Amino acid sequence: ELPLACRVRLLRDGVEVRSVRADRLEHVVDRPGVYRVEAWVEVGGEERPWIFSNPIYVRGGPSTGAG
């Protein structure tokens, strides 16, 4: 969730998985990978980089609940 609407990109292993213009992004992860979120805000009619998240590591398969 972001304080204002902007272009939000979700990347997995460096490849864009989803892009929306909104103040939030929800996505169900369907496979492992290294994910990252970028937020680009429009200033003076031009998109500028605003937020770049740290890597989000998703590993393994579905949890069985055991453990």
Secondary structure, 3 states (H helix, E strand, C coil): CCCCCEEEEEEECCEEEEEEEECCCCCCCCCCEEEEEEEEEEECCEEEEEEECCCEEECCCCCCCCC
